[in-house]
Structure formats: C-alpha cells, structure tokens
C-alpha cells in the first residue's frame, strides 16, 4: 500500500497547481484543473464510475455503499489540490531518502537548504522510513497532495476489497484552499454528505477538531500629495502613514512570536505611492472575542496614527474568512470519536490537536457539513523544506479504511 500511495503522490506533485489570490476566477489558476483531470481518470480506472470535474475545478466521486444497513451516514473525505503561493510550486523534483537512518537531510538542488533534526524532531520517529522531499528549489506539495493520494489509494483498496463493509463515501477534491476560497463553489446538495473529514493535517496519528477563527482586514489610506520641493507643512505621504501603522504593531502579537492558543495580527501586503497606500492583514484567534479585540486594537492604532495626519483619511474593512470548527463539531461528538477509533485501529496512538490555521473543513462545518481534520503526514508546509514519510501516508490510507468500517459498524 505504501508504494501505491507514494507512486500516486509522486505523480501528483510534479503538476503545478499553485493558486493565486490576485485572480478573480474560480479556480484561480487553470492549471489546477490539470491535476483534476488526472484524478478523474485515475478514479474512473479504479471503479469510481461517477468521478467528474466540474466547471469550478472540483472533483466529485462516490464509493457506493456495500452494507445492508440503511442507517449509515454518508461520509465525505476531502483534500485540496492547490499548493500555496508562498513558495514556488513550478518544476517540482521530488526525491526519496530511502530507509532514513537519522541525521539532517541536505537537499540536492540547493545545498544551503537542510531539513534539520533540531528543527524537526519528528524525524527521530522516522528511522527506517522512506522520506519524500523536494530538491530544495520548490515546495514539495504534500500540503495537500499527500491527502489527495491517500484518498485515491483508500478508494482503490475499498473497491478491491468488497468484504469490507461501509456506507456511501463521497470523495471531494477542492481548488484554492490555500487562498481561502476552497469551498466557495462546492455544491453541498450534489455532494449529499452528512459528515466529513479533510485529510489535511500533519503528524501521523493527529486529529484536529479546532481551528483558528479568521478575518482579513484591508486598510486604504489617502494622503496629501504635493511636489516635494513645496511640501513643507503640507505633504502627508501615504507610504509614511502606512509605515507608521506597521511600526506600531505589537511585537508580541505576531506569528513569529506566538504559539499554542495565542492569536496574532499579521501584515500580508503593503503597497502605495505618495497619495494612496494599501495595507492587508490577516487576524487570527481561537475565540470570537479574541478576534474582535485584535481588530479593535488594529483600528485604534490606525486611528491614533491618522491624528498626526489631519489632511488624510482611511477606510478600515473587515472580511470574515472562516470560524473555529469546534463550535460545530462539539455538537457531533461521534465525528471525533470514530476518528479516534480509526487511528487506533490503524496502529497509532490518537492525538487531539488544534490547528493554528484553517482547513476546508472550517468553512464546510459552518455551511452545514460538520467536518474534522485528519493527518496526511506532511511537515514544514509552504516551504522548500517540506517532507512526508511514505509509511505515514500508508497509515493515513489505513485510517480512512478503518474510518469507513467504524461508521458502518456503529450505525
């Protein structure tokens, strides 16, 4: 099974599926459909007879129920096809470190890039594993092509082993998850699922039932432009105003200075000329109260800065991105209970985690499809140091299979 899931993964990562937040289309990049078309072909070849790609780039498919029970809920298993815009996903050259025996892993395409045990102590648990990395010049794409490969491999296993009883399982592969639009166009009626799981987590054995709540903030500044030679007492440079706002952000409230359950204020974009400037932020916290307090703090900083520029003005726009899925999942404890049992049956000690981020499941949960997150096995996402173990991907495949069995047995 490990070879099967790894072979699939290696085929998928060489297809560039990077999403683009500046694009207004859905999907944001047409190249995401290249992987979608390949996945449809592979699903059809293994017996998922209704597999298809829709106009938005989503892949849908069904593993039909083979149990005489009528009470088994329809379960959706989901992963996203796009890779993050944070680092290049073009011309990925995967390599396999077979039978890893410990120590740092230097990447062959850029010798300055090293996956260090000191930075990634999980490597100590991977002695004897086959570890897949990029060559160091691109990201790998385990986020979330590992999840995609695991779902296809699990589908093939279930179809080839009809003695394993399970209810209807719906497969969903999404686009644009990395830019927050992963489920914007998902047709939940067509999907027809009762509960769901995203295969988009990290370390083997982890189950995540809590995410950040997330908003985006856009600040547009209008300054006072005038010829620099005549500017004394008159110019109000919008670029300088934007810099003053950034300079007043609390240093202990940044992604690089927070961990655990701490939220943050994170500037993600800045642009401007003398007359106009624009700042983009993401705000993250596990509670609604924490989210709103950070937004209020950012607006207070902006207001205070603007007092020094009486001729200038600003707009402050908040856009909701996603909310903590725990609020929904706590009303359906069986989703996590069944996942815990599946992970245990797959030979691991289950670990409940919170995500300092979000998944498609965050949005799906509030759209009416309660959806937890299960490990896919990857590490160091969104970077050239990304890696995943073949054996951990195999464990994820087993977890999906066991999950199907648990839902059937307990219904």
N, C-alpha and C positions, 0 to 999 in steps of 0.2 A: 504493500500500500504506500509506503514512503516513497518508493521510486516513482509510482504513478502520480502522486500528488506533486512531487518535485519536478517531474518531467513537464507536467502541466504548468506549474509555476514558471519554469524556465522559458516556456513558450510565451507566456503572457507578459513577462517583464520587459521583453525586447520590443514590445509595441508601445510607442509613445502615446500616453493618454493624459498628459498634463492638462489640467483645467486652467481657465483664465478668467479671473474675477472682473477684468475690464470688459469682457464680452457680454453682450445683452442677449445672446441666443441661448437656446436650450437644446442640446448640450452646448456648453460654452465653447467647445472645440470639436470640430467634426471628427478629428482623429480618435476620439473616444469610441466612436461607432466602429472603428476598425477592430477593436477588441470585442465589441458587442457582436459583430457578425461572426467572428471566430467562435465565440462562446455558443451562439445559436447552433452553428454547425456541429460543434462537439456535443452539445446537449441532444440534438437530434440523433447523432450517431450512437449515443448510449441508450436511447429509448425514451427520452423526454419528448414525446411526439408533438406537444403543443408549443415548444420553445419558439420564441419570436422576438424580434427587435422592433420597438415602436418608434414613432417619429421623434420622440424626445431622447432617444438613445438608450432607454431602459430595456433590459432583457427580462422577460417573464417565462416561466415554465412550471410544470406540475409533475410531481411524482404521485400517481394516483394511490388512493388508499387500497390496502390489500387485507384489511381486517373485517370480520363480520360485524364488529361493533359499529353502531351508528352514533355513539356518543363522543367520539374522539374529536377534539377541536382541530381545525385547520391551522397548521403552523407554517409561518413564513420564515425562511432562512435567507438572510440578505448580506450582501457585501457591495462595496463600491469599486468601480473600475478605474476612476481617475486617480492620478497622483498629484501631489502638492506642487503649487507654483514656487515653493520656497527654494528649490534647487533643481537643476536640470534633470529632466527625465528622457532626454533625447540620446539615442545610441547607447542604451544600457548594455554593458558587457558583464553578465553575471559570471562569478567564479564559485567553485565549490572547494572548501577546505575539508577534505575527507578525513574521517577518523581523527578529528581535532584532539590534540594531546596537551592542550593548555598553552598559555602564553599569549602575548599580543599578536594581532593579525595585521601585518602591513599590506596595504592594498597595492596591487601591481601597477595600476595606471597612474598613481600619484604617490610616490614613496613618502611624502610628508603626511599622508593620511594613514592613521594607525588606529585600529579598534583595540583599545587598551583594557586589560582586565581590571585595572584600578578604576576605570570609569564605568565599566560594565561587568560588575562582579557576577552577573548571571552566567557568564562564560564558565565559571567554575563548576556549574551544574551541567555543562555540555561536553564534558570529556567523552570522547568516543563518538560524538555526533558528527554528521556532515553539515557544515555551516555554509550557507549561501550568502555571498556579499556581492556588491558591485565591484568594479575595478578601481573605485575611488574618484572617478571623474563625473559620476552622476549619482543620483539616489538609486536605490535598488527597486523600490516599488512593492515591497512586502506589505506596505500600507496602501492598498488593501488587496493586492493581487494574491497574497497568501490566502486571505479569506475566500476569494473567488475560486482559487484552485481547490481549496478544501471542500467547498460546497459541491463542485463538479465531481470530485473524487468520491464524496459521500453519496451523491446521487447515483453514480455508476455502481457503487457497492450495494446500495439498497435494491436497485433494479435487478442486479445479477444474483441477489440472494432473497428470493421471494418468501423464503421460510421466515424471514424477519418480519414480524407483523408491525404495521404502522398505519397511522391515519394519512389523510391527504397532506402533502407537503408542498408548499408553494415556494418557488425559487424567484428571487428578485435581485438583479444586479443594477445598481444605480450609477448615474453620472454626477459629476460636480459636487460630490460630498465635501471635498476639500475647500470649496469656496462657499459653503453654507447653503447650497441650493439642491442638495442631493435628492430630496423627495418633493420638490416643488410641483412636479407634474405627475407624481405617482397616482395611478387610478386604483384607489382602495377598493372600490366596488368590483373591478375586474380581478384584483388580487384575491379578494374573498377570504382573507385570513382572520382568525380570531386572536391569535397571539403571535409574537415574532421574536427573532434573535438576530442581531447583527454579529457576524464573525469579523470583528474589527478591533479586538483587544490585543494585549501584549503577551506577557509571560504565560507559559503553559500552566493551566490549572486555574487561571483567574476568571472570575465572573464579575461583571460590573453592573450595578443597579442604580448608580448615581452619577450624574454628570454636573458640570458647571451649568448655571444659568448664564445666558449670554445676550448682550446687546452690542450694537455698533453705535458710535457717536461720530457725527460729522460736524465740524466747526468751520464755517465760512466767514472770513474776515474781509472787510472792505476798509482799506486805509485811505490816506490822503496823499495823492501823488502830485509831485511838482518837480521842476528841474532842480537837480542837486545844487546848482550854483545859487539858487534863490530859495533854498529850503529852510533856512534858519527860522525856527519858531513856527513853521508851517507844515513841513512834511511829517506824515505819520506812516512809516514804512510797514506795510502789512507783513513782510517777511520778518522784520524785527518783532512785531507783535506776536507772530506765531512762535518765534524762538523764545520769547518771554514766557508764553504759556507752557511750552515744553520744559523750560528750565525750572518752573515751579512745581512740577510733578513730584510727589513724594517718592524718594528713592526706595523706601521700604515697601512700596506698593507696586512693584514692577515684576514681570515674570521671572527675571533673573535673581530676585531677592525674596521670592515667596515659594512656599511648598505646602504640602498637606492640604489643609482646608482653607488656606489663605487665598483670597481673590486678588485681582490686580487691575490696574489701568495701564493699557499698552498702546502707545502710538504706533500705527502701522503704515502711515503715509503722510508726507508733507510736500506741498508744492506751493509756488507763489511767485509773484512779481511785486513791484513796489505797491501797486494799487490793490491787489487782491491776493489772498493766500487761503489755503485749504488744509485742514488737518483731519486725519482719520484715526479713530481709536477703536479698540475692542475693549469691552468691560466684562469681567468675569467674576462670579462669586457663586457659592453653592446655595445661597439663600436670596430670595427676592429682596429682603431688607438690605442685605449687603450690597446687592447690585445697585439699588436705588441710592444708597448712601454714597457710593463711589461716583455715580453720575452727578449727584448734587455737589460733591467735592470738586469734580472737574468743572462744572459750570460756575461754581464760586471762584475758582482760580481764574477762569476766563473773565468773569465779571470784574474781579479785582484788577487784573492786568489792563482791561479796557478803560478803567478810570484814569489811567495815565495817558490815554489817547482819546481825548474828548471829541475829536472830529471824526473818529472811526466808529464802525458798527460791526456787529457779528450776528450770525444765526447759529443756533445750537440744536441739532436734530438727532433724536434718539430713534433707532430702529431695532425692534425686537428680533433676535436671531433664533434662540431656542431656550427651553427651560429644563430644569432638573427633572429627569425622567422618574426619579424616585417617588415623586408625588403620585404618579400614576401606578408605578409598579407595586407600591405598598398596598394598593387595593386588590392586587392579584398575586398573592404570595406564592402560588403554585408555579409561576413562571421561574422564579429563582430556585424554589425547592427542587423542581425537576432538573434544572441545570446543574445544581449541586450534586444530585444523584448521578447524573450522566457523567460528569467529570470524575467522580469517584469510581464509577464502573469502568471508565477508560484508563484507570490505573494511576490517578493523581490525587493529591490532597487538594480539595477545592479551596480557593481563596477569594473572599469577597473584597472588591476594591471599589474606589471611587475614581472617576476619570477627571483629570484636570484638562478637560476639553469636552467635546461633544461627539455624537455619532448620528447617523441617520435615525437611529432608534430614539434619540431625544425628540426629534420632530414627529416621528411616526407615533410615539406614545401619546402625544397631545392631539394628534389627528384622529385618534380612535383605534390605533393598533398598538397595544402595550408591548414594549419591545426592550429586552435586556441585551447586554453585550457580552460575548464570549471571546476568549482568547483566540488569536490567529497565530501567535508565536513570534511576531516580529519585534525588533528592538531598534532604538535610535532612529525613529521615523523622521522623515523630511530632511534627511542629511545623507552625505556620501558615506557615512559610517554605518548605514542601515544593514542589518543582518537578520537571518532567520535560520533556525535549525530544521533540517528535513524531518528529523524524528519528532520535533514538536508539531510540525504540520501534520504528521501522521496521527499524533494524539488528538489534534483538532478534528480530523476526519472521524476518528473513533468516537469522539464526543458527540458529533452530530448524529451518528448512527445510534448511539446509546440514548440520546435525547428522543429520537423518534420512537424507540422502544418504550421508554419510560412513559411518554404521553399516552401510548396505546395501552400499556398495562394498567395505568392508574385512572383510565377513563371509564 
